[in-house]
């Protein structure tokens, strides 16, 4: 049977969770967005809370706003000229998309593209409906295969970012990898690296709850973040530091830890970032002599999203085990607090139409 699709009527209203700060998320009534030529109206079924959503220094300067960029939804209306998608399609859609024609895109640095930094949904994934601009329709939509749930779709964007980061860091078969931080991004790096054939993988965190997940998802050993991580890695790696160190927390001590734990010829991937204005002392002479590479990574490209979707649809990654909370739109504020506190929660999913 074909799914019953509720079409949005003119002047119909919807609910949205509006972010003012991490402790102030308000449910407000807004008009359902009107779409134009080449655009889509999407009913949001599931939307994940990203760690970046609770970075107040990053978000609060634009508040109030509707956040949410990890979505699974269903098309309820198509604009004039949209022929490749239809009402009823189950989709993921990227919030940021590149132009594919500028110097940075043509050089392979899609996330440095100015267009990517200025594109977005209207209003965001923590709303019952959103409008997808024509550029995002053109290059940011992934139709979900039948076997992929809406919850699975919320992992496409974060996994795409992880895959891009490991590609830029030139992660190799059999490498020893140290992952600093075992939140969602750290765990996604863990399972992606394990799936790709990494050698030994070590994970750290300040939180025992998260370290248990890291063990469950295949870490060879886990360490508390306040330990001598460099020594711990050498102890379990035949005296050698890590070939690749991936920093998945914005805490400055983690960055310093990473510099001390990377082997000669190795790479440090800065997957997380600090607040603006924070500087990291780097032992340049030591790194020069030992050819150590420092590699930041931000966001993902459309091709990364397609690769991530393919991995997820194959059912080879234990993503559903990462979901600790499924909340209604009315409980979005609770979801933000759980994510910001980072205690006994991992992935928090908001279901905007859940009663």
C-alpha positions in Angstrom: 0.0 0.0 0.0 1.2 3.5 -0.7 1.8 5.7 2.3 -0.8 8.2 3.2 0.7 11.6 2.9 -0.7 14.6 4.6 -0.4 17.6 2.3 0.3 20.9 3.8 -2.5 23.4 3.1 -2.1 27.1 2.5 -1.7 29.1 5.8 -1.4 25.9 7.8 0.7 26.2 11.0 3.3 23.9 12.4 5.4 23.5 15.6 9.1 24.3 15.8 11.6 24.1 18.6 13.4 27.4 18.7 16.9 27.7 20.2 17.7 30.6 22.5 20.5 28.9 24.4 21.2 25.4 25.7 18.8 25.8 28.6 16.2 27.8 26.7 14.5 25.9 23.8 10.9 27.1 23.2 8.2 25.4 21.2 6.7 28.0 18.9 4.0 28.0 16.3 5.0 29.1 12.8 3.5 29.0 9.3 4.5 25.9 7.3 7.1 27.2 4.8 5.8 27.9 1.2 7.9 26.4 -1.5 8.9 27.8 -4.8 10.2 26.6 -8.1 12.7 23.7 -7.8 12.0 23.3 -4.1 10.6 20.6 -1.8 8.5 20.6 1.3 9.6 17.8 3.7 7.8 16.4 6.7 10.5 15.8 9.3 10.1 12.3 10.8 13.4 12.2 12.8 16.1 14.7 13.5 19.3 14.1 15.5 20.9 16.5 17.9 24.5 17.1 16.8 27.2 18.0 19.3 27.7 21.2 17.3 24.1 22.1 18.1 25.0 22.6 21.7 28.2 24.6 21.2 26.9 27.9 22.6 29.8 30.0 21.4 29.0 28.8 17.9 25.2 29.0 18.0 24.1 31.7 20.3 25.3 34.6 18.1 22.6 33.7 15.6 19.8 32.9 18.2 16.9 32.6 18.2 16.9 30.0 15.4 15.6 26.5 14.6 18.5 24.1 14.5 18.7 20.5 13.3 20.6 19.2 10.3 20.6 15.4 10.6 17.2 14.5 9.3 15.1 11.7 7.9 11.8 12.9 6.3 9.2 12.5 3.6 8.4 14.7 0.7 4.9 16.1 1.0 5.1 18.8 -1.8 7.3 19.4 -4.9 7.8 22.7 -6.6 7.6 23.4 -10.3 10.4 21.8 -12.2 11.2 19.1 -9.7 11.1 15.9 -11.7 13.7 13.7 -10.0 11.7 13.4 -6.7 8.1 12.8 -5.9 5.6 13.2 -3.1 6.0 10.2 -0.8 9.7 9.8 -1.3 11.6 9.1 1.9 14.8 11.2 2.0 17.8 12.6 3.7 18.8 16.1 2.6 22.0 17.9 3.3 21.7 21.4 4.9 24.9 22.7 3.5 25.8 22.1 -0.2 28.7 23.4 -2.3 28.5 25.2 -5.6 30.8 22.6 -7.3 32.3 25.2 -9.6 34.5 27.5 -7.5 38.3 27.2 -7.0 37.8 25.3 -3.7 35.3 22.8 -5.1 37.4 22.1 -8.2 40.4 21.6 -5.9 38.5 19.0 -3.8 37.9 21.3 -0.8 34.1 21.4 -1.0 33.7 22.4 2.6 35.7 25.5 2.1 33.2 26.7 -0.6 31.5 29.9 0.3 28.2 28.6 -1.1 28.3 25.6 1.3 28.7 28.0 4.3 25.6 30.0 3.2 23.1 27.3 2.3 20.6 25.8 4.8 17.1 24.5 5.4 14.2 26.7 6.1 13.8 26.6 9.1 15.7 23.5 10.5 15.3 19.9 11.4 13.7 20.6 14.8 10.4 21.6 13.1 7.5 19.6 11.8 8.2 20.7 8.2 11.0 22.3 6.3 11.6 23.9 2.9 14.5 22.6 0.9 16.0 25.3 -1.4 16.5 24.4 -5.0 20.3 24.2 -4.8 20.0 21.6 -1.9 17.4 19.7 -4.0 19.8 19.6 -6.9 22.8 18.2 -5.0 21.9 17.4 -1.4 19.1 14.8 -1.5 19.5 11.1 -0.9 16.5 8.8 -1.4 16.4 6.3 1.4 16.3 2.6 0.4 13.5 0.5 1.8 15.7 -1.1 4.4 16.8 2.2 5.8 14.7 3.7 8.7 14.3 7.4 9.3 16.4 7.0 12.4 19.2 5.5 10.3 19.0 8.5 8.0 19.9 10.8 10.8 23.3 9.3 10.8 24.1 10.0 7.2 25.4 13.5 7.8 27.6 12.8 10.8 29.0 9.6 9.3 29.7 11.5 6.0 31.8 14.0 8.1 33.6 11.1 9.7 34.4 9.4 6.4 35.6 12.6 4.9 37.9 13.2 7.9 39.4 9.8 7.6 39.9 10.1 3.9 41.7 13.5 4.3 43.9 12.0 7.0 44.7 9.1 4.7 43.7 6.4 7.2 45.2 3.1 6.1 44.6 -0.6 6.5 46.2 -1.9 9.7 47.0 1.5 11.3 47.0 2.0 15.0 44.4 4.7 15.8 43.8 6.7 18.9 40.5 8.4 19.2 40.3 11.1 21.9 36.7 11.6 22.9 34.0 8.8 22.8 30.8 10.8 22.1 28.9 10.2 18.9 31.7 11.5 16.6 34.3 9.4 18.4 32.2 6.3 18.2 31.4 6.8 14.5 35.1 7.2 13.9 35.7 4.0 15.8 33.2 1.9 13.9 34.1 3.4 10.5 37.8 2.7 11.1 37.1 -0.8 12.3 34.9 -1.5 9.3 37.7 -0.2 7.0 40.3 -2.5 8.5 42.2 -0.5 11.0 44.6 -2.4 13.3 44.5 -1.5 16.9 42.0 1.2 18.0 42.2 2.9 21.4 39.5 5.3 22.7 39.5 7.8 25.5 36.9 9.8 27.4 36.3 11.3 30.8 33.0 9.5 31.0 32.8 5.8 32.0 29.4 5.5 30.4 30.8 6.4 27.0 33.9 4.2 27.4 31.6 1.2 27.8 30.1 2.0 24.4 33.6 2.3 22.9 34.4 -1.2 24.2 31.2 -2.6 22.9 31.8 -1.1 19.5 35.3 -2.7 19.1 38.0 -0.6 20.8 41.0 -2.7 21.7 41.4 -0.7 24.9 39.8 2.3 26.5 41.5 4.9 28.7 40.3 7.6 31.1 41.2 11.0 29.6 43.2 12.0 32.7 45.6 9.2 32.3 49.0 9.3 30.5 47.5 8.4 27.2 50.7 8.5 25.2 52.3 5.9 27.7 49.1 3.8 27.6 49.2 3.6 23.8 52.8 2.6 23.8 52.3 0.0 26.4 49.7 -1.8 24.2 51.3 -1.1 20.9 54.8 -2.7 21.2 56.3 0.6 22.3 55.0 2.7 19.4 52.6 5.7 19.5 49.6 5.9 17.3 49.8 6.3 13.5 46.7 8.3 13.5 45.2 10.4 16.4 41.7 11.7 15.9 40.5 14.5 18.3 36.8 14.4 18.8 36.4 16.9 21.7 37.0 20.6 21.9 38.8 20.5 25.2 42.3 22.1 24.7 44.1 19.4 26.9 42.9 16.8 24.3 44.7 18.6 21.5 47.9 18.7 23.6 47.4 15.0 24.4 47.1 14.2 20.7 50.4 15.9 19.9 52.2 13.8 22.5 50.6 10.5 21.3 51.3 10.5 17.5 54.1 8.5 16.0 56.8 9.6 13.6 55.3 9.9 10.1 51.8 10.0 11.7 48.9 12.3 11.5 46.7 14.2 14.0 43.2 14.8 12.7 41.5 17.7 14.3 37.9 16.6 13.9 36.6 18.9 16.7 37.6 22.5 17.3 38.2 24.8 20.2 36.5 28.1 20.9 37.7 31.0 18.8 40.9 32.7 20.0 42.4 29.5 21.5 45.9 28.7 20.3 47.7 25.4 20.4 51.5 25.3 21.0 53.0 22.9 18.5 56.5 21.5 18.9 57.5 22.5 15.3 61.1 21.3 15.5 60.0 17.8 16.6 57.2 17.6 14.1 59.5 18.8 11.3 62.1 16.2 12.1 59.5 13.4 12.3 57.3 14.5 9.5 54.1 14.6 11.6 51.1 16.0 9.8 48.3 18.1 11.4 45.0 17.8 9.5 41.7 19.7 10.3 38.4 18.5 8.9 35.1 20.2 8.7 31.8 19.0 7.3 31.2 16.8 4.3 30.5 16.9 0.6 27.5 15.3 -1.4 29.7 12.4 -2.4 30.6 11.7 1.2 26.8 11.6 2.1 26.2 9.1 -0.7 29.0 6.9 0.5 27.7 7.1 4.1 24.2 6.2 3.0 25.5 3.2 1.2 27.3 1.9 4.3 24.3 2.5 6.5 21.9 0.8 4.1 24.1 -2.3 4.1 23.3 -2.7 7.9 27.0 -3.3 8.7 27.3 -0.5 11.3 25.6 -0.8 14.8 24.0 2.7 14.6 20.7 1.9 16.4 22.7 0.9 19.5 23.9 4.5 19.7 20.4 6.0 20.1 19.8 6.4 23.8 16.8 8.8 23.7 13.9 9.3 21.3 11.9 12.4 22.2 9.0 14.4 21.0 9.4 17.9 19.7 8.0 19.2 23.0 11.0 17.6 24.8 13.6 19.1 22.5 14.8 21.3 25.4 15.5 18.1 27.4 17.3 16.7 24.4 19.6 19.7 24.3 20.4 19.5 28.0 21.1 15.7 27.8 23.5 16.4 24.8 25.2 19.4 26.4 25.7 17.6 29.8 27.2 14.6 28.0 26.6 12.2 30.9 24.4 9.2 30.3 23.3 9.8 26.8 24.7 9.3 23.3 22.5 10.0 20.3 19.3 11.9 21.0 16.7 11.8 18.3 13.8 14.3 18.0 10.6 13.0 16.4 8.6 16.2 15.5 5.3 14.4 14.8 5.5 12.2 17.9 2.6 12.7 20.3 
